[in-house]
């Protein structure tokens, strides 16, 4: 597989950035999770090969990237910012230090309670919380909960104070890590066994295994806000909201490189598209850069529309 990647990378240009420095130097975040690194790798290739930029990736997380922009005005581009949990983001927008370019996950980050598709196919009532509570055997009488320390653990525990799963015959199993949570879904799918618990998207797991989000009865901002606090006085039942996931750039960069800022405004993925790339990466033990090659090879009809005419001309050979 690695040899195939190297050959493909040379064709796509990862191995040889464009010599023409049409846009100068650009810095872009390289976040510490898989989907963001795919976005960065795809953007890096298009900026270098289509727009003639010299791109440097900056290892980052959401808090450190926002702090760096506030203090130093860099990096130029910040990809896949989950801004629901980043109050500094709104402040930087208000101060004019950042400009919002896109919803890089166009349908938002997804969190919630899920069951496998095959369970709903066999028993449609498994798609609702009411149906599950009335028939705990449908889910193997177990709920797979988040690890301690995760925000979703607090939310789930507060909702369970109202639901009382144990009292309705459903054991709450608290996982020790995200890895064991993922393994539990994979194991259930291998045996077509019941599974019910928390998960999120975009992830390789939801790319590989068709899952159905359980209907909890709708989202209530007040209830969910309380559920998110460990000392919530009045917990209730609410679906998780869609998370806003953004690409932003410094205001200086947008003024300096408007064409590249316009490109970044166009780079968006649906959860299904990103899940598919992440699943391919997991199946092939592939890096984010290899995932970018996979996406660029297999979805030319998507990224061709992200480019301006000049970049489309430079990349015409690849688009045939």
FIDREN-109782 format. One record per residue (C-alpha): residue number from 0; residue in one letter; chain; x, y, z. Coordinates in Angstrom, 3 decimals, decimal comma. Example, Ala and Ser with C-alpha at 12.3 -4.5 7.8 and 13.67 -1.06 7.14 Angstrom:
2
(0 'A' 'A' (12,300 -4,500 7,800))
(1 'S' 'A' (13,670 -1,060 7,140))
END
This chain:
320
(0 'X' 'A' (0,000 0,000 0,000))
(1 'X' 'A' (2,836 2,407 0,856))
(2 'X' 'A' (4,386 1,912 -2,597))
(3 'X' 'A' (1,043 2,671 -4,230))
(4 'X' 'A' (0,801 5,836 -2,148))
(5 'X' 'A' (4,262 7,014 -3,114))
(6 'X' 'A' (3,500 6,616 -6,807))
(7 'X' 'A' (0,200 8,407 -6,447))
(8 'X' 'A' (1,709 11,175 -4,346))
(9 'X' 'A' (4,255 11,914 -7,037))
(10 'X' 'A' (1,483 12,175 -9,621))
(11 'X' 'A' (-0,553 14,478 -7,387))
(12 'X' 'A' (2,416 16,595 -6,486))
(13 'X' 'A' (2,870 15,964 -2,754))
(14 'X' 'A' (6,475 15,045 -3,431))
(15 'X' 'A' (7,255 18,195 -5,429))
(16 'X' 'A' (5,584 21,496 -4,451))
(17 'X' 'A' (5,024 23,978 -7,228))
(18 'X' 'A' (8,005 26,220 -7,852))
(19 'X' 'A' (6,057 29,362 -8,638))
(20 'X' 'A' (5,529 31,311 -5,448))
(21 'X' 'A' (2,367 33,072 -6,556))
(22 'X' 'A' (1,091 33,585 -3,042))
(23 'X' 'A' (4,173 33,470 -0,824))
(24 'X' 'A' (4,362 31,725 2,546))
(25 'X' 'A' (1,329 30,377 4,393))
(26 'X' 'A' (1,032 28,779 7,837))
(27 'X' 'A' (-1,857 26,425 8,644))
(28 'X' 'A' (-2,777 24,440 11,738))
(29 'X' 'A' (-2,114 20,730 12,003))
(30 'X' 'A' (-4,513 19,723 14,769))
(31 'X' 'A' (-4,089 16,622 16,883))
(32 'X' 'A' (-6,990 14,568 15,486))
(33 'X' 'A' (-7,467 12,681 12,241))
(34 'X' 'A' (-10,221 14,558 10,407))
(35 'X' 'A' (-8,547 17,946 10,901))
(36 'X' 'A' (-5,301 16,557 9,534))
(37 'X' 'A' (-7,092 15,366 6,407))
(38 'X' 'A' (-8,477 18,886 5,892))
(39 'X' 'A' (-4,996 20,351 6,379))
(40 'X' 'A' (-3,359 17,892 3,968))
(41 'X' 'A' (-5,956 18,484 1,245))
(42 'X' 'A' (-5,707 22,262 1,683))
(43 'X' 'A' (-1,896 22,159 1,673))
(44 'X' 'A' (-1,827 20,298 -1,628))
(45 'X' 'A' (-4,304 22,643 -3,305))
(46 'X' 'A' (-2,552 25,764 -2,014))
(47 'X' 'A' (0,863 24,556 -3,171))
(48 'X' 'A' (-0,068 23,027 -6,501))
(49 'X' 'A' (-2,975 25,261 -7,493))
(50 'X' 'A' (-2,013 28,614 -5,995))
(51 'X' 'A' (1,786 28,445 -5,807))
(52 'X' 'A' (2,022 28,860 -2,023))
(53 'X' 'A' (4,808 27,668 0,242))
(54 'X' 'A' (2,869 26,044 3,082))
(55 'X' 'A' (4,113 25,268 6,597))
(56 'X' 'A' (1,968 23,201 8,960))
(57 'X' 'A' (1,931 24,167 12,638))
(58 'X' 'A' (1,181 21,428 15,232))
(59 'X' 'A' (-1,775 22,792 17,182))
(60 'X' 'A' (-4,899 22,227 19,211))
(61 'X' 'A' (-7,903 24,545 19,249))
(62 'X' 'A' (-6,899 26,403 22,462))
(63 'X' 'A' (-3,223 26,776 21,517))
(64 'X' 'A' (-4,037 27,963 17,981))
(65 'X' 'A' (-6,452 30,606 19,240))
(66 'X' 'A' (-3,983 31,757 21,897))
(67 'X' 'A' (-1,272 32,038 19,249))
(68 'X' 'A' (-3,492 34,177 17,011))
(69 'X' 'A' (-4,333 36,436 19,953))
(70 'X' 'A' (-0,685 36,886 20,921))
(71 'X' 'A' (1,252 36,665 17,644))
(72 'X' 'A' (-1,249 36,869 14,768))
(73 'X' 'A' (-0,272 33,394 13,533))
(74 'X' 'A' (-0,917 30,843 12,137))
(75 'X' 'A' (-2,591 32,270 9,043))
(76 'X' 'A' (-5,263 29,561 8,699))
(77 'X' 'A' (-6,990 27,532 11,423))
(78 'X' 'A' (-8,807 24,405 10,265))
(79 'X' 'A' (-11,533 22,362 11,948))
(80 'X' 'A' (-12,133 24,560 14,973))
(81 'X' 'A' (-14,854 23,065 17,200))
(82 'X' 'A' (-16,013 26,453 18,389))
(83 'X' 'A' (-18,873 25,413 20,703))
(84 'X' 'A' (-16,258 24,786 23,383))
(85 'X' 'A' (-13,907 27,658 22,426))
(86 'X' 'A' (-15,137 30,993 23,826))
(87 'X' 'A' (-11,892 32,674 22,706))
(88 'X' 'A' (-12,996 32,205 19,090))
(89 'X' 'A' (-15,921 34,634 19,332))
(90 'X' 'A' (-13,704 37,187 21,074))
(91 'X' 'A' (-11,105 37,060 18,275))
(92 'X' 'A' (-13,865 37,566 15,695))
(93 'X' 'A' (-15,204 40,551 17,633))
(94 'X' 'A' (-11,713 42,038 17,919))
(95 'X' 'A' (-11,199 41,708 14,166))
(96 'X' 'A' (-8,196 39,409 14,512))
(97 'X' 'A' (-9,952 36,462 12,856))
(98 'X' 'A' (-12,413 36,105 10,002))
(99 'X' 'A' (-14,669 33,082 9,658))
(100 'X' 'A' (-14,243 31,377 6,291))
(101 'X' 'A' (-16,393 28,247 6,285))
(102 'X' 'A' (-18,296 25,529 8,066))
(103 'X' 'A' (-15,603 23,013 7,219))
(104 'X' 'A' (-17,921 20,208 8,349))
(105 'X' 'A' (-20,940 21,439 6,450))
(106 'X' 'A' (-23,467 19,446 8,472))
(107 'X' 'A' (-21,686 20,042 11,782))
(108 'X' 'A' (-19,985 17,727 14,215))
(109 'X' 'A' (-22,373 15,046 15,458))
(110 'X' 'A' (-22,627 13,622 18,976))
(111 'X' 'A' (-25,323 11,378 20,351))
(112 'X' 'A' (-26,569 7,949 21,327))
(113 'X' 'A' (-26,423 5,336 18,575))
(114 'X' 'A' (-27,458 1,779 17,725))
(115 'X' 'A' (-26,325 -0,320 14,737))
(116 'X' 'A' (-28,410 -0,109 11,572))
(117 'X' 'A' (-29,115 -3,857 11,654))
(118 'X' 'A' (-30,890 -3,472 15,014))
(119 'X' 'A' (-33,272 -0,851 13,606))
(120 'X' 'A' (-33,840 -2,941 10,478))
(121 'X' 'A' (-34,978 -5,821 12,691))
(122 'X' 'A' (-36,774 -3,721 15,312))
(123 'X' 'A' (-37,644 -0,135 14,302))
(124 'X' 'A' (-38,479 0,744 17,904))
(125 'X' 'A' (-34,744 0,554 18,672))
(126 'X' 'A' (-34,382 3,936 16,932))
(127 'X' 'A' (-36,072 5,802 19,807))
(128 'X' 'A' (-35,237 6,128 23,488))
(129 'X' 'A' (-38,826 5,321 24,425))
(130 'X' 'A' (-38,680 2,133 22,352))
(131 'X' 'A' (-35,425 1,062 23,973))
(132 'X' 'A' (-36,629 1,729 27,524))
(133 'X' 'A' (-39,767 -0,284 26,838))
(134 'X' 'A' (-37,709 -3,179 25,422))
(135 'X' 'A' (-34,257 -3,242 27,088))
(136 'X' 'A' (-33,510 -6,662 25,608))
(137 'X' 'A' (-33,302 -4,997 22,191))
(138 'X' 'A' (-30,000 -3,380 23,236))
(139 'X' 'A' (-28,659 -6,291 25,252))
(140 'X' 'A' (-29,681 -4,490 28,458))
(141 'X' 'A' (-26,572 -2,296 28,329))
(142 'X' 'A' (-25,602 1,304 27,611))
(143 'X' 'A' (-21,981 2,019 26,585))
(144 'X' 'A' (-21,046 5,290 28,264))
(145 'X' 'A' (-18,208 7,771 27,712))
(146 'X' 'A' (-14,947 7,586 29,659))
(147 'X' 'A' (-14,578 9,624 32,817))
(148 'X' 'A' (-13,328 13,146 32,114))
(149 'X' 'A' (-15,092 13,522 28,773))
(150 'X' 'A' (-17,775 16,202 28,512))
(151 'X' 'A' (-20,267 13,648 27,189))
(152 'X' 'A' (-19,844 11,581 30,361))
(153 'X' 'A' (-21,239 14,462 32,413))
(154 'X' 'A' (-24,126 14,960 29,985))
(155 'X' 'A' (-24,990 11,259 29,869))
(156 'X' 'A' (-24,771 10,817 33,632))
(157 'X' 'A' (-27,095 13,764 34,187))
(158 'X' 'A' (-29,624 12,457 31,676))
(159 'X' 'A' (-29,508 9,064 33,355))
(160 'X' 'A' (-30,515 10,658 36,655))
(161 'X' 'A' (-33,847 11,315 34,952))
(162 'X' 'A' (-34,031 8,178 32,802))
(163 'X' 'A' (-32,843 5,701 35,495))
(164 'X' 'A' (-31,588 3,090 33,035))
(165 'X' 'A' (-30,566 0,713 35,815))
(166 'X' 'A' (-34,083 0,805 37,197))
(167 'X' 'A' (-35,389 -0,098 33,743))
(168 'X' 'A' (-33,057 -3,068 33,359))
(169 'X' 'A' (-30,201 -1,435 31,419))
(170 'X' 'A' (-26,662 -1,618 32,811))
(171 'X' 'A' (-24,554 1,514 32,300))
(172 'X' 'A' (-21,030 0,459 31,344))
(173 'X' 'A' (-18,480 3,256 31,757))
(174 'X' 'A' (-15,649 2,863 29,250))
(175 'X' 'A' (-12,069 3,615 30,209))
(176 'X' 'A' (-11,058 5,087 26,853))
(177 'X' 'A' (-12,270 6,046 23,406))
(178 'X' 'A' (-10,423 3,018 22,042))
(179 'X' 'A' (-12,512 0,537 24,057))
(180 'X' 'A' (-15,684 2,360 23,039))
(181 'X' 'A' (-14,725 1,960 19,375))
(182 'X' 'A' (-13,759 -1,681 19,906))
(183 'X' 'A' (-17,150 -2,384 21,464))
(184 'X' 'A' (-18,924 -1,193 18,303))
(185 'X' 'A' (-16,610 -3,192 16,032))
(186 'X' 'A' (-17,117 -6,337 18,141))
(187 'X' 'A' (-20,889 -5,927 18,114))
(188 'X' 'A' (-20,881 -5,559 14,336))
(189 'X' 'A' (-18,722 -8,649 13,897))
(190 'X' 'A' (-21,308 -10,734 15,778))
(191 'X' 'A' (-24,396 -8,718 14,761))
(192 'X' 'A' (-24,948 -8,335 18,481))
(193 'X' 'A' (-26,933 -5,587 20,268))
(194 'X' 'A' (-25,117 -2,336 21,034))
(195 'X' 'A' (-26,365 0,965 22,448))
(196 'X' 'A' (-24,234 3,893 23,505))
(197 'X' 'A' (-22,561 7,219 22,843))
(198 'X' 'A' (-20,486 8,017 19,765))
(199 'X' 'A' (-19,653 10,928 17,483))
(200 'X' 'A' (-18,821 11,924 13,910))
(201 'X' 'A' (-16,668 12,344 11,900))
(202 'X' 'A' (-14,878 9,143 12,889))
(203 'X' 'A' (-13,563 6,036 11,179))
(204 'X' 'A' (-16,061 3,950 13,175))
(205 'X' 'A' (-19,107 5,704 11,745))
(206 'X' 'A' (-17,466 5,512 8,340))
(207 'X' 'A' (-17,107 1,735 8,569))
(208 'X' 'A' (-20,246 0,748 10,434))
(209 'X' 'A' (-23,733 2,058 9,560))
(210 'X' 'A' (-25,236 3,427 12,761))
(211 'X' 'A' (-28,552 5,099 13,579))
(212 'X' 'A' (-28,746 8,038 15,968))
(213 'X' 'A' (-31,336 7,316 18,649))
(214 'X' 'A' (-34,167 9,850 18,864))
(215 'X' 'A' (-34,034 11,404 22,334))
(216 'X' 'A' (-36,964 13,709 21,665))
(217 'X' 'A' (-35,250 16,822 20,318))
(218 'X' 'A' (-32,669 19,360 21,458))
(219 'X' 'A' (-33,373 21,798 24,279))
(220 'X' 'A' (-30,654 24,409 24,764))
(221 'X' 'A' (-31,455 25,079 28,423))
(222 'X' 'A' (-31,640 21,423 29,389))
(223 'X' 'A' (-28,494 20,497 27,506))
(224 'X' 'A' (-26,643 23,438 29,026))
(225 'X' 'A' (-27,551 22,237 32,501))
(226 'X' 'A' (-26,724 18,609 31,639))
(227 'X' 'A' (-23,237 19,755 30,638))
(228 'X' 'A' (-22,493 20,906 34,196))
(229 'X' 'A' (-21,541 18,395 36,885))
(230 'X' 'A' (-23,571 20,347 39,435))
(231 'X' 'A' (-26,704 20,562 37,226))
(232 'X' 'A' (-29,615 21,189 39,600))
(233 'X' 'A' (-32,388 20,202 37,188))
(234 'X' 'A' (-31,177 17,627 34,649))
(235 'X' 'A' (-33,426 16,571 31,820))
(236 'X' 'A' (-33,478 14,674 28,552))
(237 'X' 'A' (-32,196 16,483 25,458))
(238 'X' 'A' (-30,481 15,502 22,236))
(239 'X' 'A' (-26,958 16,759 21,687))
(240 'X' 'A' (-26,708 19,843 19,444))
(241 'X' 'A' (-24,832 19,838 16,170))
(242 'X' 'A' (-21,367 21,256 16,825))
(243 'X' 'A' (-20,241 24,232 14,741))
(244 'X' 'A' (-16,926 23,279 13,104))
(245 'X' 'A' (-15,174 26,147 11,331))
(246 'X' 'A' (-12,223 27,197 9,228))
(247 'X' 'A' (-10,957 30,687 10,024))
(248 'X' 'A' (-8,063 32,891 8,984))
(249 'X' 'A' (-6,372 35,943 10,370))
(250 'X' 'A' (-7,688 39,205 9,015))
(251 'X' 'A' (-4,211 40,100 7,808))
(252 'X' 'A' (-4,029 36,878 5,803))
(253 'X' 'A' (-7,391 37,452 4,148))
(254 'X' 'A' (-6,225 40,891 3,025))
(255 'X' 'A' (-2,822 39,579 1,898))
(256 'X' 'A' (-4,035 36,464 0,063))
(257 'X' 'A' (-7,695 36,913 -0,876))
(258 'X' 'A' (-7,627 34,140 -3,510))
(259 'X' 'A' (-6,320 31,574 -1,029))
(260 'X' 'A' (-8,795 32,747 1,609))
(261 'X' 'A' (-11,538 32,222 -0,991))
(262 'X' 'A' (-10,248 28,676 -1,592))
(263 'X' 'A' (-10,395 27,925 2,129))
(264 'X' 'A' (-13,941 29,294 2,204))
(265 'X' 'A' (-14,883 26,626 -0,348))
(266 'X' 'A' (-13,216 23,632 1,330))
(267 'X' 'A' (-15,992 21,790 3,148))
(268 'X' 'A' (-16,777 18,148 3,833))
(269 'X' 'A' (-19,954 16,389 4,870))
(270 'X' 'A' (-19,705 13,920 7,732))
(271 'X' 'A' (-20,338 11,064 5,301))
(272 'X' 'A' (-17,462 12,200 3,078))
(273 'X' 'A' (-15,046 12,577 5,977))
(274 'X' 'A' (-16,157 9,333 7,619))
(275 'X' 'A' (-15,429 7,546 4,354))
(276 'X' 'A' (-11,889 8,935 4,198))
(277 'X' 'A' (-11,223 8,094 7,856))
(278 'X' 'A' (-12,541 4,559 7,405))
(279 'X' 'A' (-10,275 4,067 4,384))
(280 'X' 'A' (-7,323 5,361 6,415))
(281 'X' 'A' (-8,016 2,919 9,250))
(282 'X' 'A' (-8,458 -0,042 6,898))
(283 'X' 'A' (-5,170 0,787 5,147))
(284 'X' 'A' (-3,172 1,968 8,177))
(285 'X' 'A' (-2,780 5,238 6,285))
(286 'X' 'A' (-1,605 8,695 7,315))
(287 'X' 'A' (-3,624 11,892 6,877))
(288 'X' 'A' (-1,520 12,765 3,831))
(289 'X' 'A' (-2,359 9,389 2,304))
(290 'X' 'A' (-6,001 10,021 3,172))
(291 'X' 'A' (-5,769 13,316 1,300))
(292 'X' 'A' (-4,401 11,503 -1,766))
(293 'X' 'A' (-7,305 9,045 -1,524))
(294 'X' 'A' (-9,826 11,894 -1,366))
(295 'X' 'A' (-8,214 13,855 -4,204))
(296 'X' 'A' (-8,102 10,788 -6,450))
(297 'X' 'A' (-11,662 9,686 -5,785))
(298 'X' 'A' (-13,584 12,946 -5,431))
(299 'X' 'A' (-12,401 15,229 -8,221))
(300 'X' 'A' (-16,002 16,230 -8,857))
(301 'X' 'A' (-16,065 17,827 -5,386))
(302 'X' 'A' (-12,782 19,690 -5,157))
(303 'X' 'A' (-12,758 20,998 -8,736))
(304 'X' 'A' (-15,456 23,474 -7,692))
(305 'X' 'A' (-13,327 24,757 -4,816))
(306 'X' 'A' (-10,739 26,232 -7,213))
(307 'X' 'A' (-10,572 29,509 -9,106))
(308 'X' 'A' (-10,001 29,417 -12,866))
(309 'X' 'A' (-6,229 29,875 -12,638))
(310 'X' 'A' (-5,805 27,034 -10,138))
(311 'X' 'A' (-8,131 24,809 -12,151))
(312 'X' 'A' (-5,914 25,364 -15,174))
(313 'X' 'A' (-2,758 24,457 -13,210))
(314 'X' 'A' (-4,395 21,242 -11,995))
(315 'X' 'A' (-6,077 20,381 -15,299))
(316 'X' 'A' (-3,971 17,261 -15,819))
(317 'X' 'A' (-5,145 15,804 -12,518))
(318 'X' 'A' (-8,773 16,595 -13,256))
(319 'X' 'A' (-8,953 14,549 -16,460))
END
